[in-house]
Amino acid sequence: MTARVLVVDDVPPNVKLLEAKLTGEYFDVLTAYSGPQALEVIAREHPDIVLLDVMMPGMDGFEVCSKIKSDPETAHIPVVMVTALDQPSDRVTGLEAGADDFLTKPVEDLALFARVKSLVRLKIMMDELRNRETTSTALGWEEDAQETLVDPPLEDCSILVVDEQERVAQRIGKALEQFGEMTFIKGGDDVAERAREKNFDLIIVSLTMRETDGLRICSKLRSFEETRHVPILVMVDDGNHNKLIRALEMGINDYVVRPVDRLEFVARVQTQLKRKRYADQLWENFHLSMQLATTDAVTGLYNRHYLTSHLDTQLSASQRYAKPLSVLMLDIDHFKRVNDSYGHAVGDRVLKEFATRVGRNIRGVDLAARYGGEEFVVMMPETHADWAFMIGDRLREEIANTPFDVGAPTGPLDITVSIGVATSVEGMSPSNLLEAADRALYAAKNGGRNKVIAAETL
């Protein structure tokens, strides 16, 4: 794994030492010797991670970190504070400023590399989500993606604590009760399997358990799809560096060293919960944008682009397995009169009610889409022509026999539909199939409307 690492320190030998260590591990290293210079480099070069000295003249590391995290353009960049200070209050100050972790001078090589790699893995995932959201915004599928960076609420979170000592679990529960629901498991070989059953926002694992291997739990949590992206915070004894480094290499997100300072513990938990909520919101926005890209805003049915893409796949499958594929092409009769007489708001309600009735009268395997304007298409896999005709006629009756109560000033509206039916034959392309259904629809319109015509009868 490689990444661009910015090293910030006002003491040149410290910068050169970290630069040499990171370059030896094939990281691309950028350097800065003051807070303002660091902010300039970040704005220009967009590093993947920042190693930031705390004690600098003028603008100290806490202030630099706060500025990085308050800017939507740079807030996602992981920041590791590098300091000779080792007081819990200093670590809490850094975490409250937005720092992702601390390294204490002199920096141990293995801890440095493990921490950098862990945070870079996280940033790669976050960058992918941000890029997808930015693309969605550029295509007009959703609002400005930067609005997502607003701090999410941290009530109603779900936290799993794995520790053999009930007394410790109780203290953790009391310290974290402000964040929501706590679940405690004393250990066992099935911890990871049990964690898959619920959508946790954070999992805290003790690496000091005697009867259960905490590292194995972390490994399993990272191997299961359901828990792969859930933040993991481990508790480890002071001096047990080997176990901590193994945990970081497995992909855990953060750690606290026993004896645990309460303020630091709460601050680290809060940081991980914020990160999880931010990632969840990015995923939610991405899936929403995909939904908006494939569905029609007025009717909620699939749109024409999705239909044509899916039709190509379905037609290939039907020809491969020698199964029929039928389509219905529906057009609301005299829909222009509805818009002209009652306005587009009523017209939209007619379209929505029409789509609802279509959805009620087709099978789960069928696909209904708004093709354009008042025209709709229903794709019906493994459906012969006579069965498709029967469903089309049932749809026609459902539309014609029950007036549309859509708030028109004259009362419920009498709506009818004309339908063309076409069924695939060997060698037929998607466009050929749609054209056949369209010709049948045109014949139904010319034949007096409120009719169903099959293409093979023309």
C-alpha positions as CSV (number, residue, x, y, z in Angstrom):
1,M,0.0,0.0,0.0
2,T,1.3,3.5,-0.9
3,A,0.1,7.0,-0.1
4,R,1.0,10.6,0.0
5,V,2.0,11.5,3.5
6,L,2.5,15.1,4.7
7,V,5.0,15.5,7.6
8,V,4.7,18.8,9.5
9,D,7.3,19.8,12.1
10,D,9.2,23.0,12.8
11,V,12.3,21.0,13.6
12,P,14.0,20.0,10.4
13,P,15.8,16.9,11.8
14,N,12.4,15.5,13.0
15,V,11.0,16.0,9.5
16,K,14.0,14.4,7.8
17,L,13.8,11.4,10.2
18,L,10.1,10.7,9.5
19,E,10.6,11.4,5.8
20,A,13.4,8.8,5.6
21,K,11.4,6.1,7.5
22,L,8.3,6.6,5.3
23,T,10.2,6.8,2.1
24,G,11.9,3.5,3.0
25,E,8.4,2.0,3.1
26,Y,7.7,3.5,-0.4
27,F,5.4,6.2,0.8
28,D,5.4,9.5,-1.2
29,V,6.4,12.1,1.4
30,L,5.6,15.8,1.4
31,T,7.0,18.2,4.0
32,A,6.1,21.5,5.8
33,Y,7.8,23.4,8.6
34,S,5.0,25.5,10.0
35,G,1.2,25.5,10.3
36,P,0.4,28.0,7.5
37,Q,2.8,26.2,5.2
38,A,1.1,22.9,6.0
39,L,-2.3,24.3,5.1
40,E,-0.9,25.6,1.8
41,V,0.5,22.2,0.9
42,I,-2.7,20.4,1.9
43,A,-4.8,22.8,-0.3
44,R,-2.4,22.3,-3.3
45,E,-1.3,18.7,-3.0
46,H,-4.3,16.9,-1.3
47,P,-2.2,14.4,0.8
48,D,-3.7,11.1,1.9
49,I,-2.6,11.6,5.6
50,V,-1.0,14.3,7.7
51,L,1.6,13.6,10.5
52,L,1.4,16.8,12.5
53,D,3.7,18.1,15.2
54,V,1.8,19.6,18.2
55,M,4.4,22.1,19.5
56,M,5.1,24.6,16.8
57,P,5.5,28.4,17.1
58,G,2.7,30.7,15.9
59,M,0.1,28.2,14.8
60,D,0.3,25.0,16.9
61,G,-0.7,21.6,15.8
62,F,-4.1,21.8,17.5
63,E,-5.1,24.9,15.5
64,V,-3.8,23.4,12.3
65,C,-5.8,20.2,12.9
66,S,-8.9,22.2,13.7
67,K,-8.6,24.2,10.4
68,I,-8.1,21.0,8.4
69,K,-11.2,19.4,9.9
70,S,-13.4,22.5,9.6
71,D,-12.9,22.8,5.8
72,P,-15.2,20.5,3.8
73,E,-12.5,20.1,1.2
74,T,-10.0,18.6,3.7
75,A,-12.1,17.3,6.6
76,H,-11.8,13.7,5.3
77,I,-8.0,13.7,5.5
78,P,-6.7,11.7,8.5
79,V,-4.5,13.6,10.9
80,V,-2.1,12.0,13.3
81,M,-0.7,14.3,16.0
82,V,3.0,13.6,16.6
83,T,4.1,14.9,20.0
84,A,6.4,14.5,23.0
85,L,3.5,15.3,25.3
86,D,1.8,12.2,26.7
87,Q,-0.8,13.7,29.0
88,P,-4.4,12.5,28.5
89,S,-5.6,16.1,28.5
90,D,-3.3,16.8,25.5
91,R,-4.7,13.8,23.6
92,V,-8.2,14.8,24.3
93,T,-7.5,18.3,23.1
94,G,-6.2,16.9,19.8
95,L,-9.1,14.5,19.4
96,E,-11.6,17.3,20.1
97,A,-9.8,19.3,17.3
98,G,-10.5,16.4,15.0
99,A,-7.2,14.4,15.2
100,D,-7.6,10.7,14.2
101,D,-4.7,9.5,16.4
102,F,-1.6,10.3,18.4
103,L,2.0,9.1,18.0
104,T,4.4,9.9,20.9
105,K,8.0,10.9,20.2
106,P,10.3,9.0,19.7
107,V,8.1,7.4,17.2
108,E,8.4,3.6,16.9
109,D,8.7,2.4,13.4
110,L,6.2,-0.5,13.5
111,A,3.5,1.6,15.2
112,L,4.1,4.4,12.7
113,F,3.7,2.2,9.7
114,A,0.7,0.3,11.1
115,R,-1.1,3.5,12.0
116,V,-0.5,5.1,8.6
117,K,-1.6,2.1,6.7
118,S,-4.7,1.7,8.8
119,L,-5.8,5.3,8.2
120,V,-4.9,5.2,4.6
121,R,-7.2,2.2,4.1
122,L,-10.0,4.1,5.7
123,K,-9.4,7.2,3.5
124,I,-9.4,5.1,0.3
125,M,-12.9,3.8,1.2
126,M,-14.1,7.3,2.1
127,D,-12.7,8.8,-1.1
128,E,-14.5,6.2,-3.2
129,L,-17.8,7.2,-1.6
130,R,-17.1,10.9,-1.9
131,N,-16.2,10.5,-5.6
132,R,-19.5,8.6,-6.2
133,E,-21.4,11.3,-4.4
134,T,-19.7,14.1,-6.3
135,T,-20.5,12.3,-9.6
136,S,-24.1,12.1,-8.5
137,T,-24.2,15.8,-7.7
138,A,-22.6,16.7,-11.1
139,L,-25.3,14.7,-12.8
140,G,-28.0,16.5,-10.9
141,W,-29.2,13.5,-9.0
142,E,-28.8,15.1,-5.5
143,E,-28.0,18.3,-3.7
144,D,-24.4,19.5,-3.0
145,A,-22.4,16.7,-1.5
146,Q,-20.6,19.0,0.9
147,E,-23.8,19.3,3.0
148,T,-23.1,15.8,4.1
149,L,-20.2,17.0,6.2
150,V,-22.4,18.5,8.8
151,D,-21.7,16.7,12.1
152,P,-24.3,13.9,12.5
153,P,-26.3,13.4,15.7
154,L,-24.7,10.8,18.0
155,E,-27.8,9.6,20.0
156,D,-29.4,6.3,19.2
157,C,-26.1,4.6,18.4
158,S,-25.6,0.9,18.9
159,I,-22.3,-0.2,20.5
160,L,-21.0,-3.7,21.2
161,V,-18.5,-4.2,24.0
162,V,-16.6,-7.5,24.2
163,D,-14.8,-8.0,27.6
164,E,-14.7,-10.8,30.1
165,Q,-14.7,-8.5,33.1
166,E,-18.2,-7.5,34.0
167,R,-17.0,-4.7,36.2
168,V,-15.1,-3.1,33.3
169,A,-18.1,-3.5,31.0
170,Q,-20.3,-1.7,33.5
171,R,-17.8,1.2,33.7
172,I,-17.8,1.4,29.9
173,G,-21.6,1.4,29.8
174,K,-21.8,4.3,32.2
175,A,-19.2,6.3,30.3
176,L,-20.9,5.8,27.0
177,E,-24.6,5.8,27.9
178,Q,-25.0,9.2,26.2
179,F,-24.4,7.6,22.8
180,G,-27.3,5.1,22.9
181,E,-27.8,1.4,23.3
182,M,-25.0,-0.9,24.7
183,T,-24.7,-4.6,24.1
184,F,-22.2,-6.7,26.2
185,I,-20.7,-10.0,25.3
186,K,-18.2,-11.7,27.7
187,G,-16.4,-13.5,25.0
188,G,-16.5,-16.9,23.2
189,D,-15.7,-18.3,19.8
190,D,-19.0,-17.0,18.4
191,V,-18.7,-13.3,19.1
192,A,-18.1,-12.3,15.5
193,E,-21.0,-14.4,14.3
194,R,-23.3,-12.8,16.9
195,A,-22.1,-9.4,15.9
196,R,-23.3,-10.1,12.3
197,E,-26.9,-10.3,13.6
198,K,-27.2,-6.6,14.4
199,N,-26.1,-3.3,12.7
200,F,-23.7,-2.0,15.2
201,D,-22.1,1.5,14.9
202,L,-19.0,0.6,16.9
203,I,-17.5,-2.6,18.3
204,I,-15.1,-2.4,21.3
205,V,-12.9,-5.4,21.9
206,S,-10.6,-6.1,24.8
207,L,-7.3,-7.7,23.8
208,T,-6.5,-8.6,27.4
209,M,-9.1,-11.4,27.7
210,R,-7.7,-14.7,29.0
211,E,-10.4,-17.1,27.8
212,T,-11.0,-15.5,24.4
213,D,-8.6,-14.4,21.7
214,G,-9.5,-10.8,21.0
215,L,-7.3,-10.7,17.9
216,R,-9.2,-13.6,16.4
217,I,-12.5,-11.7,17.0
218,C,-11.1,-8.7,15.2
219,S,-9.9,-10.9,12.3
220,K,-13.3,-12.5,11.9
221,L,-15.1,-9.2,12.2
222,R,-13.1,-7.9,9.2
223,S,-13.7,-11.0,7.2
224,F,-17.6,-10.9,7.4
225,E,-19.4,-8.7,4.9
226,E,-21.9,-7.5,7.6
227,T,-19.1,-6.2,9.9
228,R,-16.3,-5.4,7.5
229,H,-16.8,-1.7,7.7
230,V,-18.0,-1.3,11.3
231,P,-15.4,0.7,13.3
232,I,-13.4,-1.4,15.8
233,L,-11.8,0.1,18.9
234,V,-9.5,-2.2,20.9
235,M,-8.4,-2.0,24.5
236,V,-4.8,-3.1,25.1
237,D,-2.4,-3.2,28.1
238,D,0.4,-0.6,28.2
239,G,3.5,-2.0,26.6
240,N,1.8,-4.8,24.6
241,H,2.9,-3.3,21.3
242,N,3.1,-6.5,19.4
243,K,-0.6,-7.3,20.0
244,L,-1.6,-3.7,19.1
245,I,0.4,-3.8,15.9
246,R,-1.2,-7.1,14.9
247,A,-4.6,-5.5,15.5
248,L,-3.8,-2.5,13.4
249,E,-2.6,-4.7,10.6
250,M,-6.0,-6.5,10.7
251,G,-7.8,-3.2,10.1
252,I,-9.0,-2.1,13.5
253,N,-9.7,1.7,13.5
254,D,-8.5,2.9,16.9
255,Y,-7.2,1.8,20.3
256,V,-6.9,2.9,24.0
257,V,-4.2,1.8,26.3
258,R,-5.0,0.6,29.8
259,P,-5.3,2.1,32.3
260,V,-7.8,4.0,30.2
261,D,-8.4,7.7,30.7
262,R,-12.2,8.3,30.7
263,L,-12.1,11.6,28.8
264,E,-9.8,10.2,26.1
265,F,-11.9,7.0,25.8
266,V,-15.1,9.0,25.3
267,A,-13.4,11.3,22.8
268,R,-12.1,8.4,20.7
269,V,-15.5,6.7,20.7
270,Q,-17.1,9.9,19.6
271,T,-14.6,10.2,16.7
272,Q,-15.4,6.7,15.5
273,L,-19.1,7.1,15.8
274,K,-19.0,10.3,13.8
275,R,-16.9,8.6,11.1
276,K,-19.4,5.7,10.9
277,R,-22.4,8.0,10.7
278,Y,-20.7,10.0,8.0
279,A,-19.9,6.9,6.0
280,D,-23.5,5.7,6.4
281,Q,-24.8,8.9,5.1
282,L,-22.5,8.8,2.1
283,W,-23.7,5.3,1.3
284,E,-27.3,6.3,1.8
285,N,-26.9,9.3,-0.5
286,F,-25.2,7.1,-3.1
287,H,-27.9,4.5,-3.1
288,L,-30.6,7.3,-3.3
289,S,-28.8,8.8,-6.2
290,M,-28.8,5.4,-8.0
291,Q,-32.5,5.1,-7.3
292,L,-33.1,8.6,-8.7
293,A,-31.1,7.7,-11.8
294,T,-33.2,4.6,-12.6
295,T,-36.7,5.7,-11.5
296,D,-39.3,8.2,-12.8
297,A,-39.9,11.0,-10.3
298,V,-43.7,11.3,-10.9
299,T,-44.8,7.7,-11.0
300,G,-42.1,5.9,-9.0
301,L,-41.7,3.3,-11.9
302,Y,-38.5,2.6,-13.6
303,N,-37.5,5.1,-16.3
304,R,-36.8,4.6,-20.0
305,H,-33.0,4.3,-19.6
306,Y,-33.4,1.5,-17.1
307,L,-36.0,-0.3,-19.1
308,T,-33.9,-0.4,-22.3
309,S,-30.8,-1.5,-20.5
310,H,-32.7,-4.3,-18.7
311,L,-34.6,-5.3,-21.8
312,D,-31.4,-6.0,-23.6
313,T,-30.3,-8.4,-20.9
314,Q,-33.7,-10.1,-20.6
315,L,-34.1,-10.6,-24.3
316,S,-30.6,-12.2,-24.6
317,A,-31.5,-14.6,-21.8
318,S,-34.9,-15.4,-23.3
319,Q,-33.3,-16.3,-26.6
320,R,-30.5,-18.3,-24.9
321,Y,-33.0,-20.5,-23.1
322,A,-35.7,-20.4,-25.8
323,K,-38.2,-18.7,-23.6
324,P,-40.7,-16.0,-24.8
325,L,-40.5,-12.4,-23.7
326,S,-43.5,-10.2,-24.2
327,V,-43.9,-6.4,-23.8
328,L,-47.0,-4.3,-23.4
329,M,-46.9,-0.7,-24.6
330,L,-49.6,1.4,-23.0
331,D,-50.7,4.9,-23.9
332,I,-53.3,6.9,-21.9
333,D,-56.0,8.0,-24.2
334,H,-56.6,11.8,-24.7
335,F,-54.2,12.6,-21.8
336,K,-53.5,16.0,-23.3
337,R,-57.1,17.0,-22.6
338,V,-56.5,16.2,-18.9
339,N,-53.5,18.6,-18.8
340,D,-55.3,21.3,-20.8
341,S,-58.5,21.1,-18.9
342,Y,-57.3,20.6,-15.3
343,G,-53.6,21.5,-15.2
344,H,-50.4,19.5,-14.9
345,A,-50.8,18.9,-11.2
346,V,-54.0,16.9,-11.9
347,G,-52.3,15.3,-14.9
348,D,-49.4,14.2,-12.6
349,R,-51.8,12.6,-10.2
350,V,-53.5,10.7,-13.1
351,L,-50.0,9.4,-14.1
352,K,-49.3,8.3,-10.5
353,E,-52.6,6.6,-10.1
354,F,-52.2,4.9,-13.5
355,A,-48.8,3.6,-12.4
356,T,-50.2,2.3,-9.2
357,R,-52.9,0.3,-11.0
358,V,-50.4,-1.1,-13.4
359,G,-48.2,-2.2,-10.5
360,R,-51.2,-3.9,-8.8
361,N,-52.1,-6.0,-11.9
362,I,-48.7,-7.4,-13.0
363,R,-46.5,-10.1,-11.5
364,G,-43.5,-9.6,-9.3
365,V,-41.2,-10.8,-12.2
366,D,-42.6,-8.2,-14.6
367,L,-41.0,-4.8,-15.0
368,A,-43.1,-1.6,-15.5
369,A,-41.5,1.6,-16.7
370,R,-42.6,5.0,-17.8
371,Y,-41.4,5.2,-21.4
372,G,-42.1,8.9,-21.9
373,G,-45.0,11.3,-21.4
374,E,-48.2,9.3,-21.0
375,E,-46.6,6.2,-22.5
376,F,-45.7,3.1,-20.4
377,V,-44.1,-0.3,-21.1
378,V,-44.4,-3.5,-19.2
379,M,-41.8,-6.2,-19.8
380,M,-42.9,-9.7,-19.1
381,P,-40.3,-12.5,-19.0
382,E,-41.2,-16.1,-20.0
383,T,-44.7,-14.9,-21.1
384,H,-46.4,-16.2,-24.2
385,A,-48.4,-13.9,-26.5
386,D,-51.9,-15.1,-25.4
387,W,-51.0,-14.7,-21.7
388,A,-49.6,-11.2,-22.3
389,F,-52.7,-10.3,-24.2
390,M,-54.9,-11.4,-21.3
391,I,-52.9,-9.4,-18.8
392,G,-53.1,-6.4,-21.1
393,D,-56.9,-6.7,-21.4
394,R,-57.2,-7.0,-17.6
395,L,-55.1,-3.8,-17.3
396,R,-57.4,-2.0,-19.8
397,E,-60.5,-3.0,-17.8
398,E,-58.9,-1.9,-14.5
399,I,-58.2,1.5,-15.9
400,A,-61.6,2.0,-17.7
401,N,-64.0,0.6,-15.1
402,T,-62.9,2.7,-12.1
403,P,-62.8,6.5,-12.5
404,F,-59.7,8.3,-11.3
405,D,-60.4,10.3,-8.1
406,V,-57.5,12.7,-8.4
407,G,-58.9,16.0,-7.2
408,A,-60.3,17.3,-10.4
409,P,-62.9,20.1,-9.9
410,T,-65.4,18.2,-11.9
411,G,-65.0,15.0,-9.9
412,P,-63.5,11.6,-10.7
413,L,-62.2,11.4,-14.3
414,D,-63.0,8.6,-16.8
415,I,-59.6,7.4,-18.1
416,T,-59.0,4.8,-20.8
417,V,-55.8,3.2,-22.2
418,S,-54.8,1.7,-25.5
419,I,-52.3,-1.2,-25.4
420,G,-50.1,-2.9,-27.9
421,V,-48.7,-6.4,-27.3
422,A,-45.6,-7.9,-28.9
423,T,-43.7,-11.2,-28.2
424,S,-40.1,-11.9,-29.1
425,V,-39.1,-14.3,-31.9
426,E,-35.7,-15.7,-32.6
427,G,-33.2,-13.1,-33.8
428,M,-35.3,-10.1,-32.7
429,S,-33.5,-7.1,-31.2
430,P,-34.8,-5.0,-28.3
431,S,-35.6,-2.2,-30.6
432,N,-37.4,-4.5,-33.0
433,L,-39.6,-5.8,-30.1
434,L,-40.4,-2.3,-28.9
435,E,-41.2,-1.2,-32.5
436,A,-43.6,-4.2,-32.9
437,A,-45.4,-3.2,-29.7
438,D,-45.5,0.4,-30.8
439,R,-47.1,-0.6,-34.1
440,A,-49.7,-2.6,-32.3
441,L,-50.4,0.4,-30.0
442,Y,-50.8,2.7,-33.0
443,A,-53.4,0.2,-34.4
444,A,-55.2,0.2,-31.1
445,K,-55.3,4.0,-31.2
446,N,-56.6,4.1,-34.8
447,G,-59.1,1.4,-34.0
448,G,-61.0,3.6,-31.6
449,R,-58.9,3.5,-28.4
450,N,-59.5,1.6,-25.2
451,K,-58.4,-1.5,-27.0
452,V,-55.6,-4.1,-26.8
453,I,-54.0,-5.2,-30.1
454,A,-51.4,-7.9,-30.5
455,A,-48.6,-7.4,-33.0
456,E,-49.0,-10.8,-34.6
457,T,-52.6,-10.1,-35.6
458,L,-51.6,-7.1,-37.7
